[in-house]
Amino acid sequence: MANDNPSPDNIRAMLRITCADAGVLLSDYHDGTLPADDRERVASHIGGCVACGVILEQIHTTTLALRAVGSARAVPEQDTIDRILARIHRA
């Protein structure tokens, strides 16, 4: 009869994920939206994979840059506003 209790090594092997698997989950990992089991698997992978750690850092940097751009407001020059208003009034 087979042993129903897997060894710690077997458990670790089952929890391992590839870079491809991690890549699919990194954005959600960064956003904190992964279920606990996936979050644990990705964290374990990142702990031993420099490449995926770099990708995660790039996601973080990109997110910060997009937030900064998203919060910036483009304000047209006053002469542009005046020309638009003049056209509206002529119409």
VENFEN-V105736 format. One record per pair of residues at least 12 apart in sequence whose C-alpha atoms are under 10 Angstrom apart, sorted by the first residue. I is the first residue (numbers start at 1). GAP is how many residues later the second one is. D is the distance in Angstrom with one decimal. If there is no record, write none. Layout:
i,gap,d
I,GAP,D
I,GAP,D
//
This chain:
i,gap,d
12,29,9.6
12,32,9.9
14,27,9.7
15,22,8.9
15,23,9.0
15,25,8.7
15,26,6.0
15,27,9.3
15,29,8.7
15,30,9.3
16,25,6.6
16,26,8.6
16,28,7.9
16,29,7.0
17,21,9.7
17,24,6.9
17,25,7.4
17,27,8.9
17,28,6.7
17,29,10.0
18,24,9.4
18,27,7.8
18,31,9.7
18,34,9.9
19,23,9.4
19,26,7.9
19,27,9.0
19,30,8.1
19,32,8.3
19,33,6.7
20,32,9.4
21,20,9.9
21,21,8.6
21,24,9.8
22,16,9.2
22,17,9.9
22,19,8.4
22,20,5.9
22,21,9.2
22,23,7.4
22,24,8.2
22,30,7.4
22,34,9.9
23,19,9.1
23,29,7.2
23,32,8.2
23,33,8.9
25,13,8.1
25,14,8.5
25,16,9.9
25,17,7.4
26,13,9.2
26,16,7.5
26,17,9.5
26,20,9.4
26,26,8.2
26,27,9.3
26,29,8.1
26,30,6.3
26,31,10.0
26,33,8.2
27,28,9.5
27,29,7.6
27,32,6.9
27,33,8.9
27,36,9.9
29,13,7.4
29,14,8.4
29,27,8.7
30,26,7.1
30,27,9.1
30,29,7.5
30,30,7.1
30,33,9.5
31,28,9.7
31,29,9.2
31,32,9.7
//
